[in-house]
């Protein structure tokens, strides 16, 4: 069974770098409090590493 990560946006995207906004959007995050479940793989981990200061991550 594949591991999953629950990612929640906890800080605003206003005034952030364009690449960070695009990364959040690629994870399906647009508003504060929104969360998504993504597979735990190197691609997802790389996105989290880039915007880690904006999100809260929990394993499922």
C-alpha positions as CSV (number, residue, x, y, z in Angstrom):
1,X,0.0,0.0,0.0
2,X,1.4,3.4,-1.0
3,X,1.9,6.0,1.7
4,X,0.0,9.3,1.5
5,X,0.7,12.8,2.8
6,X,-1.9,15.2,3.9
7,X,-0.8,18.7,3.0
8,X,-2.6,21.8,4.4
9,X,-1.9,25.4,3.4
10,X,-1.4,27.4,6.7
11,X,0.0,30.7,5.4
12,X,-1.2,33.1,2.7
13,X,0.2,33.0,-0.8
14,X,0.0,36.8,-1.1
15,X,3.3,38.4,-1.9
16,X,5.1,35.1,-2.4
17,X,7.4,34.2,-5.3
18,X,5.6,33.2,-8.4
19,X,7.2,29.8,-8.4
20,X,6.0,29.1,-4.9
21,X,2.5,30.1,-5.8
22,X,2.7,27.8,-8.9
23,X,4.0,24.9,-6.7
24,X,1.1,25.3,-4.2
25,X,-1.4,25.3,-7.1
26,X,0.2,22.2,-8.5
27,X,-0.5,20.5,-5.2
28,X,-4.1,21.8,-5.4
29,X,-3.8,24.4,-2.7
30,X,-5.3,27.9,-3.3
31,X,-6.8,29.1,0.0
32,X,-5.6,29.1,3.6
33,X,-7.0,26.0,5.4
34,X,-7.3,24.0,2.2
35,X,-5.8,20.5,2.3
36,X,-5.0,17.8,-0.2
37,X,-3.8,14.2,0.0
38,X,-0.8,13.4,-2.3
39,X,1.3,10.3,-2.7
40,X,4.5,10.1,-0.8
41,X,7.1,10.2,-3.6
42,X,10.2,12.2,-4.4
43,X,8.3,14.7,-6.6
44,X,5.8,15.5,-3.8
45,X,8.7,15.8,-1.3
46,X,10.5,18.2,-3.6
47,X,7.4,20.4,-3.8
48,X,7.0,20.4,0.0
49,X,10.7,21.3,0.4
50,X,10.2,24.3,-1.8
51,X,7.1,25.7,0.0
52,X,7.6,24.0,3.4
53,X,7.2,27.4,5.2
54,X,3.7,27.7,3.9
55,X,2.3,24.2,4.6
56,X,1.7,21.7,7.3
57,X,2.3,18.0,6.4
58,X,1.0,14.9,8.1
59,X,1.4,11.3,7.1
60,X,-1.6,9.1,6.5
